[in-house]
Amino acid sequence: MAIVAIVAIVAIVAMPLSTYIALINSLVQTNTMMLKVTLYLVGLHSNARRFHQLSKRSD
């Protein structure tokens, strides 16, 4: 009976831990995705500005 209680306690303690790990994992993945998108947009913006400056010079 004590073994069952220990297993139940371990399951209760371990379950949220794995859930937290999964949550952190998904958060990290979304953050890296958002970071990539942000970097991509910043790159596009700076490229557009550079292109605009180049087109101004050619006039």
Secondary structure, 3 states (H helix, E strand, C coil): CHHHHHHHHHHHHHHHHHHHHHHHHHHHHHHHHHHHHHHHHHHHHHHHHHHHHHHHHHC
